[in-house]
């Protein structure tokens, strides 16, 4: 699984609208914040977060799977396969754009 990437995510269920972006320093290290509309019940928020992550990274939802954290706001998603610019897109979403220099 050399072409897989594990992404730490902090899910905020019950948001008025879906949003992907921002950083949360959680138990898995720096995590990408994903706000989703569905509540944290019956895995609906997790599924919405999985789909939002895929859309934000520009990949198919089938390429993203939950690795751990089904009942937690702090999750690890596995993305496979990875593309050449996937890490850059993830960094921009989580940490913001590179400062102009």
N, CA, C and O atoms as CSV, one atom per row, in Angstrom:
chain,resi,resn,atom,element,x,y,z
A,1,UNK,N,N,0.820,-1.192,0.000
A,1,UNK,CA,C,0.000,0.000,0.000
A,1,UNK,C,C,0.860,1.250,0.000
A,1,UNK,O,O,0.608,2.177,0.770
A,2,UNK,N,N,1.867,1.285,-0.851
A,2,UNK,CA,C,2.739,2.445,-0.938
A,2,UNK,C,C,2.026,3.653,-1.532
A,2,UNK,O,O,2.434,4.792,-1.307
A,3,UNK,N,N,0.961,3.404,-2.288
A,3,UNK,CA,C,0.269,4.510,-2.925
A,3,UNK,C,C,-0.979,4.921,-2.146
A,3,UNK,O,O,-1.935,5.426,-2.734
A,4,UNK,N,N,-0.980,4.710,-0.834
A,4,UNK,CA,C,-2.101,5.107,0.021
A,4,UNK,C,C,-1.655,6.239,0.946
A,4,UNK,O,O,-0.491,6.321,1.340
A,5,UNK,N,N,-2.606,7.107,1.281
A,5,UNK,CA,C,-2.344,8.242,2.160
A,5,UNK,C,C,-3.368,8.233,3.281
A,5,UNK,O,O,-4.567,8.133,3.020
A,6,UNK,N,N,-2.918,8.336,4.519
A,6,UNK,CA,C,-3.817,8.433,5.661
A,6,UNK,C,C,-4.000,9.902,6.011
A,6,UNK,O,O,-3.028,10.638,6.176
A,7,UNK,N,N,-5.258,10.319,6.121
A,7,UNK,CA,C,-5.583,11.715,6.393
A,7,UNK,C,C,-6.359,11.811,7.701
A,7,UNK,O,O,-7.414,11.197,7.856
A,8,UNK,N,N,-5.823,12.590,8.642
A,8,UNK,CA,C,-6.513,12.849,9.898
A,8,UNK,C,C,-7.573,13.923,9.654
A,8,UNK,O,O,-7.309,14.934,9.003
A,9,UNK,N,N,-8.776,13.690,10.188
A,9,UNK,CA,C,-9.907,14.585,9.971
A,9,UNK,C,C,-10.620,14.836,11.288
A,9,UNK,O,O,-10.758,13.933,12.113
A,10,UNK,N,N,-11.073,16.067,11.479
A,10,UNK,CA,C,-11.941,16.435,12.608
A,10,UNK,C,C,-13.297,16.779,12.005
A,10,UNK,O,O,-13.408,17.747,11.252
A,11,UNK,N,N,-14.327,16.004,12.323
A,11,UNK,CA,C,-15.658,16.206,11.759
A,11,UNK,C,C,-16.496,17.051,12.710
A,11,UNK,O,O,-16.513,16.822,13.919
A,12,UNK,N,N,-17.190,18.032,12.139
A,12,UNK,CA,C,-18.114,18.870,12.895
A,12,UNK,C,C,-19.512,18.650,12.325
A,12,UNK,O,O,-19.903,19.313,11.364
A,13,UNK,N,N,-20.272,17.713,12.920
A,13,UNK,CA,C,-21.618,17.425,12.411
A,13,UNK,C,C,-22.612,18.513,12.797
A,13,UNK,O,O,-22.378,19.294,13.720
A,14,UNK,N,N,-23.735,18.547,12.065
A,14,UNK,CA,C,-24.801,19.483,12.382
A,14,UNK,C,C,-24.540,20.904,11.923
A,14,UNK,O,O,-25.188,21.832,12.407
A,15,UNK,N,N,-23.614,21.099,11.008
A,15,UNK,CA,C,-23.310,22.444,10.506
A,15,UNK,C,C,-24.425,22.896,9.565
A,15,UNK,O,O,-25.129,22.072,8.982
A,16,UNK,N,N,-24.576,24.205,9.425
A,16,UNK,CA,C,-25.611,24.723,8.532
A,16,UNK,C,C,-25.291,24.419,7.070
A,16,UNK,O,O,-26.195,24.289,6.245
A,17,UNK,N,N,-23.998,24.305,6.755
A,17,UNK,CA,C,-23.595,23.938,5.395
A,17,UNK,C,C,-22.271,23.182,5.457
A,17,UNK,O,O,-21.496,23.324,6.402
A,18,UNK,N,N,-22.037,22.386,4.436
A,18,UNK,CA,C,-20.791,21.620,4.376
A,18,UNK,C,C,-19.631,22.545,4.045
A,18,UNK,O,O,-19.760,23.461,3.233
A,19,UNK,N,N,-18.487,22.291,4.692
A,19,UNK,CA,C,-17.291,23.086,4.453
A,19,UNK,C,C,-16.075,22.232,4.767
A,19,UNK,O,O,-16.041,21.533,5.779
A,20,UNK,N,N,-15.086,22.292,3.904
A,20,UNK,CA,C,-13.841,21.558,4.106
A,20,UNK,C,C,-12.716,22.571,4.150
A,20,UNK,O,O,-12.486,23.291,3.179
A,21,UNK,N,N,-12.020,22.631,5.263
A,21,UNK,CA,C,-10.889,23.536,5.380
A,21,UNK,C,C,-10.642,23.942,6.811
A,21,UNK,O,O,-11.574,24.066,7.605
A,22,UNK,N,N,-9.407,24.146,7.130
A,22,UNK,CA,C,-9.008,24.516,8.472
A,22,UNK,C,C,-8.234,23.396,9.139
A,22,UNK,O,O,-8.177,22.266,8.655
A,23,UNK,N,N,-7.650,23.746,10.251
A,23,UNK,CA,C,-6.766,22.814,10.951
A,23,UNK,C,C,-7.214,22.650,12.393
A,23,UNK,O,O,-7.614,23.607,13.055
A,24,UNK,N,N,-7.137,21.414,12.858
A,24,UNK,CA,C,-7.423,21.080,14.255
A,24,UNK,C,C,-6.308,20.161,14.723
A,24,UNK,O,O,-6.062,19.120,14.114
A,25,UNK,N,N,-5.632,20.538,15.802
A,25,UNK,CA,C,-4.570,19.692,16.335
A,25,UNK,C,C,-5.200,18.679,17.281
A,25,UNK,O,O,-5.444,18.966,18.453
A,26,UNK,N,N,-5.455,17.504,16.756
A,26,UNK,CA,C,-6.163,16.462,17.497
A,26,UNK,C,C,-5.272,15.312,17.889
A,26,UNK,O,O,-4.047,15.412,17.819
A,27,UNK,N,N,-5.888,14.212,18.303
A,27,UNK,CA,C,-5.123,13.058,18.786
A,27,UNK,C,C,-4.307,12.356,17.701
A,27,UNK,O,O,-3.375,11.615,18.012
A,28,UNK,N,N,-4.647,12.581,16.436
A,28,UNK,CA,C,-3.907,11.967,15.329
A,28,UNK,C,C,-2.950,12.955,14.677
A,28,UNK,O,O,-2.435,12.697,13.589
A,29,UNK,N,N,-2.708,14.095,15.343
A,29,UNK,CA,C,-1.846,15.129,14.778
A,29,UNK,C,C,-2.674,16.181,14.070
A,29,UNK,O,O,-3.883,16.258,14.285
A,30,UNK,N,N,-2.047,16.996,13.227
A,30,UNK,CA,C,-2.780,18.044,12.513
A,30,UNK,C,C,-3.869,17.421,11.638
A,30,UNK,O,O,-3.588,16.583,10.782
A,31,UNK,N,N,-5.112,17.844,11.866
A,31,UNK,CA,C,-6.243,17.257,11.158
A,31,UNK,C,C,-6.946,18.305,10.310
A,31,UNK,O,O,-6.980,19.485,10.658
A,32,UNK,N,N,-7.502,17.859,9.202
A,32,UNK,CA,C,-8.323,18.683,8.330
A,32,UNK,C,C,-9.722,18.759,8.928
A,32,UNK,O,O,-10.288,17.734,9.308
A,33,UNK,N,N,-10.283,19.960,9.016
A,33,UNK,CA,C,-11.622,20.146,9.567
A,33,UNK,C,C,-12.649,20.016,8.447
A,33,UNK,O,O,-12.531,20.646,7.396
A,34,UNK,N,N,-13.668,19.177,8.699
A,34,UNK,CA,C,-14.757,19.003,7.754
A,34,UNK,C,C,-16.070,19.200,8.501
A,34,UNK,O,O,-16.413,18.422,9.391
A,35,UNK,N,N,-16.801,20.247,8.132
A,35,UNK,CA,C,-18.119,20.495,8.705
A,35,UNK,C,C,-19.159,19.899,7.765
A,35,UNK,O,O,-19.107,20.116,6.554
A,36,UNK,N,N,-20.108,19.144,8.326
A,36,UNK,CA,C,-21.147,18.501,7.518
A,36,UNK,C,C,-22.515,18.781,8.117
A,36,UNK,O,O,-22.636,19.024,9.318
A,37,UNK,N,N,-23.533,18.745,7.288
A,37,UNK,CA,C,-24.892,19.012,7.746
A,37,UNK,C,C,-25.508,17.855,8.534
A,37,UNK,O,O,-26.137,18.111,9.562
A,38,UNK,N,N,-25.362,16.589,8.106
A,38,UNK,CA,C,-26.010,15.495,8.840
A,38,UNK,C,C,-25.534,15.409,10.292
A,38,UNK,O,O,-24.384,15.726,10.598
A,39,UNK,N,N,-26.430,14.978,11.180
A,39,UNK,CA,C,-26.045,14.809,12.583
A,39,UNK,C,C,-25.158,13.579,12.763
A,39,UNK,O,O,-25.030,12.743,11.868
A,40,UNK,N,N,-24.557,13.496,13.933
A,40,UNK,CA,C,-23.693,12.352,14.257
A,40,UNK,C,C,-24.563,11.191,14.724
A,40,UNK,O,O,-24.557,10.840,15.904
A,41,UNK,N,N,-25.302,10.604,13.806
A,41,UNK,CA,C,-26.167,9.469,14.124
A,41,UNK,C,C,-26.152,8.487,12.959
A,41,UNK,O,O,-26.221,8.887,11.797
A,42,UNK,N,N,-26.064,7.223,13.275
A,42,UNK,CA,C,-26.123,6.153,12.272
A,42,UNK,C,C,-25.067,6.283,11.177
A,42,UNK,O,O,-25.287,5.824,10.056
A,43,UNK,N,N,-23.927,6.898,11.481
A,43,UNK,CA,C,-22.843,7.017,10.513
A,43,UNK,C,C,-23.073,8.028,9.414
A,43,UNK,O,O,-22.291,8.099,8.466
A,44,UNK,N,N,-24.139,8.818,9.523
A,44,UNK,CA,C,-24.447,9.779,8.456
A,44,UNK,C,C,-23.405,10.890,8.359
A,44,UNK,O,O,-23.041,11.298,7.256
A,45,UNK,N,N,-22.923,11.383,9.494
A,45,UNK,CA,C,-21.899,12.436,9.462
A,45,UNK,C,C,-20.585,11.896,8.901
A,45,UNK,O,O,-19.890,12.592,8.161
A,46,UNK,N,N,-20.247,10.664,9.250
A,46,UNK,CA,C,-19.020,10.059,8.730
A,46,UNK,C,C,-19.094,9.902,7.220
A,46,UNK,O,O,-18.134,10.206,6.511
A,47,UNK,N,N,-20.230,9.430,6.728
A,47,UNK,CA,C,-20.398,9.250,5.283
A,47,UNK,C,C,-20.357,10.596,4.561
A,47,UNK,O,O,-19.751,10.713,3.496
A,48,UNK,N,N,-20.995,11.602,5.133
A,48,UNK,CA,C,-20.968,12.937,4.530
A,48,UNK,C,C,-19.545,13.486,4.519
A,48,UNK,O,O,-19.137,14.125,3.550
A,49,UNK,N,N,-18.789,13.243,5.586
A,49,UNK,CA,C,-17.398,13.702,5.659
A,49,UNK,C,C,-16.540,12.988,4.629
A,49,UNK,O,O,-15.677,13.605,4.004
A,50,UNK,N,N,-16.769,11.692,4.446
A,50,UNK,CA,C,-16.013,10.923,3.446
A,50,UNK,C,C,-16.251,11.490,2.050
A,50,UNK,O,O,-15.309,11.671,1.279
A,51,UNK,N,N,-17.493,11.765,1.734
A,51,UNK,CA,C,-17.832,12.300,0.414
A,51,UNK,C,C,-17.305,13.731,0.240
A,51,UNK,O,O,-16.834,14.094,-0.838
A,52,UNK,N,N,-17.387,14.540,1.304
A,52,UNK,CA,C,-16.882,15.917,1.228
A,52,UNK,C,C,-15.369,15.932,1.047
A,52,UNK,O,O,-14.840,16.754,0.299
A,53,UNK,N,N,-14.679,15.034,1.721
A,53,UNK,CA,C,-13.221,14.939,1.574
A,53,UNK,C,C,-12.861,14.576,0.135
A,53,UNK,O,O,-11.969,15.182,-0.459
A,54,UNK,N,N,-13.554,13.593,-0.416
A,54,UNK,CA,C,-13.287,13.191,-1.799
A,54,UNK,C,C,-13.522,14.356,-2.755
A,54,UNK,O,O,-12.707,14.607,-3.644
A,55,UNK,N,N,-14.626,15.064,-2.577
A,55,UNK,CA,C,-14.937,16.190,-3.460
A,55,UNK,C,C,-13.881,17.292,-3.345
A,55,UNK,O,O,-13.461,17.858,-4.354
A,56,UNK,N,N,-13.455,17.594,-2.122
A,56,UNK,CA,C,-12.466,18.647,-1.909
A,56,UNK,C,C,-11.112,18.287,-2.512
A,56,UNK,O,O,-10.372,19.164,-2.958
A,57,UNK,N,N,-10.794,17.004,-2.525
A,57,UNK,CA,C,-9.517,16.554,-3.082
A,57,UNK,C,C,-9.610,16.273,-4.576
A,57,UNK,O,O,-8.598,16.024,-5.230
A,58,UNK,N,N,-10.834,16.313,-5.117
A,58,UNK,CA,C,-11.010,16.079,-6.540
A,58,UNK,C,C,-10.847,14.624,-6.947
A,58,UNK,O,O,-10.359,14.327,-8.037
A,59,UNK,N,N,-11.259,13.713,-6.063
A,59,UNK,CA,C,-11.140,12.280,-6.356
A,59,UNK,C,C,-12.507,11.612,-6.184
A,59,UNK,O,O,-13.430,12.209,-5.629
A,60,UNK,N,N,-12.627,10.395,-6.654
A,60,UNK,CA,C,-13.868,9.643,-6.523
A,60,UNK,C,C,-14.106,9.267,-5.060
A,60,UNK,O,O,-13.154,8.950,-4.346
A,61,UNK,N,N,-15.354,9.297,-4.606
A,61,UNK,CA,C,-15.647,8.886,-3.224
A,61,UNK,C,C,-15.190,7.464,-2.917
A,61,UNK,O,O,-14.833,7.162,-1.778
A,62,UNK,N,N,-15.196,6.591,-3.916
A,62,UNK,CA,C,-14.763,5.208,-3.703
A,62,UNK,C,C,-13.285,5.112,-3.343
A,62,UNK,O,O,-12.844,4.089,-2.819
A,63,UNK,N,N,-12.513,6.164,-3.617
A,63,UNK,CA,C,-11.082,6.163,-3.307
A,63,UNK,C,C,-10.804,6.517,-1.849
A,63,UNK,O,O,-9.659,6.460,-1.402
A,64,UNK,N,N,-11.855,6.886,-1.106
A,64,UNK,CA,C,-11.705,7.288,0.296
A,64,UNK,C,C,-12.446,6.297,1.181
A,64,UNK,O,O,-13.629,6.031,0.970
A,65,UNK,N,N,-11.748,5.751,2.173
A,65,UNK,CA,C,-12.388,4.825,3.111
A,65,UNK,C,C,-12.013,5.188,4.539
A,65,UNK,O,O,-10.942,5.736,4.798
A,66,UNK,N,N,-12.911,4.872,5.456
A,66,UNK,CA,C,-12.662,5.133,6.869
A,66,UNK,C,C,-11.705,4.087,7.409
A,66,UNK,O,O,-11.933,2.888,7.252
A,67,UNK,N,N,-10.643,4.537,8.039
A,67,UNK,CA,C,-9.676,3.613,8.635
A,67,UNK,C,C,-9.979,3.406,10.109
A,67,UNK,O,O,-9.962,2.275,10.595
A,68,UNK,N,N,-10.258,4.499,10.830
A,68,UNK,CA,C,-10.585,4.406,12.249
A,68,UNK,C,C,-11.374,5.639,12.670
A,68,UNK,O,O,-11.257,6.703,12.063
A,69,UNK,N,N,-12.192,5.479,13.733
A,69,UNK,CA,C,-12.913,6.608,14.287
A,69,UNK,C,C,-14.381,6.673,13.933
A,69,UNK,O,O,-14.946,7.765,13.872
A,70,UNK,N,N,-15.020,5.535,13.698
A,70,UNK,CA,C,-16.424,5.521,13.285
A,70,UNK,C,C,-17.330,6.247,14.282
A,70,UNK,O,O,-18.299,6.888,13.875
A,71,UNK,N,N,-17.034,6.156,15.561
A,71,UNK,CA,C,-17.889,6.763,16.588
A,71,UNK,C,C,-17.251,8.006,17.211
A,71,UNK,O,O,-17.655,8.428,18.294
A,72,UNK,N,N,-16.273,8.586,16.549
A,72,UNK,CA,C,-15.540,9.725,17.085
A,72,UNK,C,C,-15.556,10.879,16.096
A,72,UNK,O,O,-15.717,10.671,14.893
A,73,UNK,N,N,-15.388,12.092,16.600
A,73,UNK,CA,C,-15.231,13.243,15.699
A,73,UNK,C,C,-13.853,13.238,15.054
A,73,UNK,O,O,-13.670,13.810,13.980
A,74,UNK,N,N,-12.887,12.600,15.697
A,74,UNK,CA,C,-11.530,12.500,15.164
A,74,UNK,C,C,-11.405,11.180,14.413
A,74,UNK,O,O,-11.525,10.105,15.000
A,75,UNK,N,N,-11.165,11.275,13.112
A,75,UNK,CA,C,-11.150,10.102,12.248
A,75,UNK,C,C,-9.877,10.049,11.424
A,75,UNK,O,O,-9.193,11.053,11.226
A,76,UNK,N,N,-9.582,8.861,10.955
A,76,UNK,CA,C,-8.520,8.671,9.980
A,76,UNK,C,C,-9.155,8.081,8.729
A,76,UNK,O,O,-9.806,7.038,8.787
A,77,UNK,N,N,-8.961,8.755,7.596
A,77,UNK,CA,C,-9.432,8.241,6.315
A,77,UNK,C,C,-8.239,7.788,5.503
A,77,UNK,O,O,-7.162,8.379,5.575
A,78,UNK,N,N,-8.439,6.740,4.733
A,78,UNK,CA,C,-7.410,6.207,3.858
A,78,UNK,C,C,-7.780,6.559,2.423
A,78,UNK,O,O,-8.879,6.246,1.967
A,79,UNK,N,N,-6.865,7.209,1.713
A,79,UNK,CA,C,-7.077,7.583,0.318
A,79,UNK,C,C,-6.146,6.736,-0.528
A,79,UNK,O,O,-4.933,6.726,-0.316
A,80,UNK,N,N,-6.721,6.026,-1.491
A,80,UNK,CA,C,-5.928,5.182,-2.360
A,80,UNK,C,C,-6.590,5.094,-3.727
A,80,UNK,O,O,-7.805,4.901,-3.776
A,81,UNK,N,N,-5.905,5.218,-4.792
A,81,UNK,CA,C,-4.487,5.575,-4.872
A,81,UNK,C,C,-4.313,7.081,-4.729
A,81,UNK,O,O,-5.275,7.842,-4.839
A,82,UNK,N,N,-3.106,7.492,-4.489
A,82,UNK,CA,C,-2.819,8.921,-4.358
A,82,UNK,C,C,-2.351,9.465,-5.701
A,82,UNK,O,O,-1.757,8.748,-6.507
A,83,UNK,N,N,-2.628,10.733,-5.922
A,83,UNK,CA,C,-2.170,11.398,-7.139
A,83,UNK,C,C,-0.964,12.258,-6.826
A,83,UNK,O,O,-0.633,12.455,-5.657
A,84,UNK,N,N,-0.304,12.773,-7.846
A,84,UNK,CA,C,0.915,13.546,-7.622
A,84,UNK,C,C,0.695,14.848,-6.854
A,84,UNK,O,O,1.604,15.313,-6.166
A,85,UNK,N,N,-0.481,15.438,-6.957
A,85,UNK,CA,C,-0.706,16.713,-6.274
A,85,UNK,C,C,-1.664,16.596,-5.090
A,85,UNK,O,O,-2.111,17.613,-4.560
A,86,UNK,N,N,-1.980,15.389,-4.673
A,86,UNK,CA,C,-2.918,15.173,-3.580
A,86,UNK,C,C,-2.420,15.757,-2.256
A,86,UNK,O,O,-3.197,16.369,-1.523
A,87,UNK,N,N,-1.157,15.579,-1.949
A,87,UNK,CA,C,-0.589,16.099,-0.704
A,87,UNK,C,C,-0.613,17.623,-0.702
A,87,UNK,O,O,-0.880,18.239,0.331
A,88,UNK,N,N,-0.336,18.234,-1.854
A,88,UNK,CA,C,-0.390,19.695,-1.946
A,88,UNK,C,C,-1.806,20.215,-1.722
A,88,UNK,O,O,-2.006,21.190,-0.999
A,89,UNK,N,N,-2.792,19.560,-2.347
A,89,UNK,CA,C,-4.188,19.975,-2.149
A,89,UNK,C,C,-4.594,19.837,-0.689
A,89,UNK,O,O,-5.256,20.716,-0.136
A,90,UNK,N,N,-4.198,18.739,-0.070
A,90,UNK,CA,C,-4.507,18.516,1.342
A,90,UNK,C,C,-3.876,19.605,2.207
A,90,UNK,O,O,-4.527,20.135,3.107
A,91,UNK,N,N,-2.628,19.936,1.944
A,91,UNK,CA,C,-1.937,20.980,2.717
A,91,UNK,C,C,-2.619,22.329,2.581
A,91,UNK,O,O,-2.764,23.058,3.562
A,92,UNK,N,N,-3.043,22.667,1.358
A,92,UNK,CA,C,-3.736,23.949,1.146
A,92,UNK,C,C,-5.062,23.977,1.898
A,92,UNK,O,O,-5.413,25.000,2.486
A,93,UNK,N,N,-5.795,22.881,1.889
A,93,UNK,CA,C,-7.076,22.831,2.601
A,93,UNK,C,C,-6.881,22.936,4.112
A,93,UNK,O,O,-7.615,23.652,4.793
A,94,UNK,N,N,-5.896,22.221,4.625
A,94,UNK,CA,C,-5.671,22.157,6.067
A,94,UNK,C,C,-4.938,23.372,6.603
A,94,UNK,O,O,-5.299,23.909,7.650
A,95,UNK,N,N,-3.899,23.810,5.878
A,95,UNK,CA,C,-3.009,24.850,6.421
A,95,UNK,C,C,-3.141,26.198,5.726
A,95,UNK,O,O,-2.502,27.168,6.136
A,96,UNK,N,N,-3.957,26.274,4.684
A,96,UNK,CA,C,-4.106,27.531,3.943
A,96,UNK,C,C,-3.089,27.614,2.831
A,96,UNK,O,O,-2.184,26.784,2.744
A,97,UNK,N,N,-3.236,28.625,1.969
A,97,UNK,CA,C,-2.304,28.776,0.835
A,97,UNK,C,C,-0.914,29.174,1.307
A,97,UNK,O,O,-0.730,29.745,2.382
A,98,UNK,N,N,0.049,28.851,0.466
A,98,UNK,CA,C,1.445,29.261,0.747
A,98,UNK,C,C,1.522,30.781,0.732
A,98,UNK,O,O,0.908,31.410,-0.130
A,99,UNK,N,N,2.251,31.386,1.650
A,99,UNK,CA,C,2.409,32.841,1.618
A,99,UNK,C,C,3.169,33.263,0.371
A,99,UNK,O,O,4.120,32.601,-0.045
A,100,UNK,N,N,2.742,34.368,-0.220
A,100,UNK,CA,C,3.431,34.893,-1.396
A,100,UNK,C,C,4.804,35.395,-0.987
A,100,UNK,O,O,4.960,36.050,0.044
A,101,UNK,N,N,5.775,35.087,-1.791
A,101,UNK,CA,C,7.107,35.466,-1.379
A,101,UNK,C,C,7.877,35.948,-2.459
A,101,UNK,O,O,9.038,36.313,-2.274
